[in-house]
Amino acid sequence: MAKGRQLVMIVDDDQAVRDALQFALRLEGFCVHVHSGGASLLADPDLSRAGCVILDHRMPRMDGFALLSNLQAQNPNPDEPEPKRM
């Protein structure tokens, strides 16, 4: 990720939606990672650096609400920074 650029994660099972959001956000200067589902997002090594996650609420296998619950369980206090991993 480029230093100083905000990272946005997009999770949507629709390729056209991912492409459109990615294009628009990159035009505004954001660094963007796109994912077609929740498992892909959870495996992204840069997830802890994301300043924003955009979720589709209707996806196969893991919908956006289940994914949000999973993210909240991983970091129950989002205002507190995660411990650094070495």
C-alpha positions as protocol buffer text, in pm:
chain_id: "A"
residue {
  index: 1
  type: MET
  ca { x: 0 y: 0 z: 0 }
}
residue {
  index: 2
  type: ALA
  ca { x: 128 y: 345 z: -82 }
}
residue {
  index: 3
  type: LYS
  ca { x: 230 y: 538 z: 227 }
}
residue {
  index: 4
  type: GLY
  ca { x: -22 y: 802 z: 337 }
}
residue {
  index: 5
  type: ARG
  ca { x: -310 y: 677 z: 122 }
}
residue {
  index: 6
  type: GLN
  ca { x: -623 y: 557 z: 300 }
}
residue {
  index: 7
  type: LEU
  ca { x: -706 y: 190 z: 241 }
}
residue {
  index: 8
  type: VAL
  ca { x: -1064 y: 96 z: 151 }
}
residue {
  index: 9
  type: MET
  ca { x: -1178 y: -267 z: 130 }
}
residue {
  index: 10
  type: ILE
  ca { x: -1474 y: -355 z: -94 }
}
residue {
  index: 11
  type: VAL
  ca { x: -1661 y: -685 z: -59 }
}
residue {
  index: 12
  type: ASP
  ca { x: -1928 y: -759 z: -319 }
}
residue {
  index: 13
  type: ASP
  ca { x: -2011 y: -1069 z: -520 }
}
residue {
  index: 14
  type: ASP
  ca { x: -2099 y: -854 z: -825 }
}
residue {
  index: 15
  type: GLN
  ca { x: -1789 y: -786 z: -1038 }
}
residue {
  index: 16
  type: ALA
  ca { x: -1943 y: -476 z: -1198 }
}
residue {
  index: 17
  type: VAL
  ca { x: -2012 y: -320 z: -857 }
}
residue {
  index: 18
  type: ARG
  ca { x: -1658 y: -395 z: -738 }
}
residue {
  index: 19
  type: ASP
  ca { x: -1509 y: -247 z: -1055 }
}
residue {
  index: 20
  type: ALA
  ca { x: -1720 y: 70 z: -1040 }
}
residue {
  index: 21
  type: LEU
  ca { x: -1650 y: 137 z: -672 }
}
residue {
  index: 22
  type: GLN
  ca { x: -1281 y: 65 z: -715 }
}
residue {
  index: 23
  type: PHE
  ca { x: -1256 y: 300 z: -1013 }
}
residue {
  index: 24
  type: ALA
  ca { x: -1437 y: 584 z: -834 }
}
residue {
  index: 25
  type: LEU
  ca { x: -1239 y: 550 z: -511 }
}
residue {
  index: 26
  type: ARG
  ca { x: -904 y: 529 z: -690 }
}
residue {
  index: 27
  type: LEU
  ca { x: -990 y: 848 z: -879 }
}
residue {
  index: 28
  type: GLU
  ca { x: -1028 y: 1013 z: -538 }
}
residue {
  index: 29
  type: GLY
  ca { x: -684 y: 890 z: -432 }
}
residue {
  index: 30
  type: PHE
  ca { x: -773 y: 592 z: -216 }
}
residue {
  index: 31
  type: CYS
  ca { x: -586 y: 263 z: -215 }
}
residue {
  index: 32
  type: VAL
  ca { x: -850 y: -7 z: -277 }
}
residue {
  index: 33
  type: HIS
  ca { x: -859 y: -381 z: -226 }
}
residue {
  index: 34
  type: VAL
  ca { x: -1156 y: -570 z: -373 }
}
residue {
  index: 35
  type: HIS
  ca { x: -1295 y: -906 z: -264 }
}
residue {
  index: 36
  type: SER
  ca { x: -1569 y: -1125 z: -402 }
}
residue {
  index: 37
  type: GLY
  ca { x: -1663 y: -1268 z: -63 }
}
residue {
  index: 38
  type: GLY
  ca { x: -1607 y: -1265 z: 310 }
}
residue {
  index: 39
  type: ALA
  ca { x: -1347 y: -1540 z: 323 }
}
residue {
  index: 40
  type: SER
  ca { x: -1128 y: -1345 z: 82 }
}
residue {
  index: 41
  type: LEU
  ca { x: -1154 y: -1029 z: 293 }
}
residue {
  index: 42
  type: LEU
  ca { x: -1073 y: -1214 z: 615 }
}
residue {
  index: 43
  type: ALA
  ca { x: -761 y: -1361 z: 450 }
}
residue {
  index: 44
  type: ASP
  ca { x: -633 y: -1021 z: 330 }
}
residue {
  index: 45
  type: PRO
  ca { x: -310 y: -947 z: 518 }
}
residue {
  index: 46
  type: ASP
  ca { x: -383 y: -572 z: 502 }
}
residue {
  index: 47
  type: LEU
  ca { x: -727 y: -597 z: 667 }
}
residue {
  index: 48
  type: SER
  ca { x: -607 y: -443 z: 994 }
}
residue {
  index: 49
  type: ARG
  ca { x: -492 y: -132 z: 800 }
}
residue {
  index: 50
  type: ALA
  ca { x: -830 y: -66 z: 638 }
}
residue {
  index: 51
  type: GLY
  ca { x: -986 y: 268 z: 721 }
}
residue {
  index: 52
  type: CYS
  ca { x: -1317 y: 165 z: 565 }
}
residue {
  index: 53
  type: VAL
  ca { x: -1484 y: -160 z: 462 }
}
residue {
  index: 54
  type: ILE
  ca { x: -1774 y: -149 z: 215 }
}
residue {
  index: 55
  type: LEU
  ca { x: -1988 y: -464 z: 241 }
}
residue {
  index: 56
  type: ASP
  ca { x: -2265 y: -601 z: 23 }
}
residue {
  index: 57
  type: HIS
  ca { x: -2533 y: -738 z: 255 }
}
residue {
  index: 58
  type: ARG
  ca { x: -2657 y: -1005 z: 11 }
}
residue {
  index: 59
  type: MET
  ca { x: -2381 y: -1247 z: -81 }
}
residue {
  index: 60
  type: PRO
  ca { x: -2371 y: -1625 z: -105 }
}
residue {
  index: 61
  type: ARG
  ca { x: -2204 y: -1831 z: 169 }
}
residue {
  index: 62
  type: MET
  ca { x: -2134 y: -1541 z: 411 }
}
residue {
  index: 63
  type: ASP
  ca { x: -2363 y: -1239 z: 384 }
}
residue {
  index: 64
  type: GLY
  ca { x: -2250 y: -891 z: 484 }
}
residue {
  index: 65
  type: PHE
  ca { x: -2411 y: -909 z: 829 }
}
residue {
  index: 66
  type: ALA
  ca { x: -2233 y: -1236 z: 913 }
}
residue {
  index: 67
  type: LEU
  ca { x: -1908 y: -1088 z: 785 }
}
residue {
  index: 68
  type: LEU
  ca { x: -1958 y: -775 z: 996 }
}
residue {
  index: 69
  type: SER
  ca { x: -2020 y: -990 z: 1304 }
}
residue {
  index: 70
  type: ASN
  ca { x: -1701 y: -1181 z: 1229 }
}
residue {
  index: 71
  type: LEU
  ca { x: -1503 y: -857 z: 1196 }
}
residue {
  index: 72
  type: GLN
  ca { x: -1647 y: -721 z: 1521 }
}
residue {
  index: 73
  type: ALA
  ca { x: -1557 y: -1044 z: 1702 }
}
residue {
  index: 74
  type: GLN
  ca { x: -1197 y: -1008 z: 1582 }
}
residue {
  index: 75
  type: ASN
  ca { x: -1176 y: -649 z: 1710 }
}
residue {
  index: 76
  type: PRO
  ca { x: -1454 y: -582 z: 1965 }
}
residue {
  index: 77
  type: ASN
  ca { x: -1317 y: -233 z: 2051 }
}
residue {
  index: 78
  type: PRO
  ca { x: -1262 y: -63 z: 1714 }
}
residue {
  index: 79
  type: ASP
  ca { x: -1161 y: 265 z: 1882 }
}
residue {
  index: 80
  type: GLU
  ca { x: -864 y: 91 z: 2041 }
}
residue {
  index: 81
  type: PRO
  ca { x: -579 y: -2 z: 1811 }
}
residue {
  index: 82
  type: GLU
  ca { x: -513 y: -370 z: 1758 }
}
residue {
  index: 83
  type: PRO
  ca { x: -199 y: -504 z: 1921 }
}
residue {
  index: 84
  type: LYS
  ca { x: 97 y: -508 z: 1685 }
}
residue {
  index: 85
  type: ARG
  ca { x: 189 y: -852 z: 1556 }
}
residue {
  index: 86
  type: MET
  ca { x: 554 y: -941 z: 1536 }
}
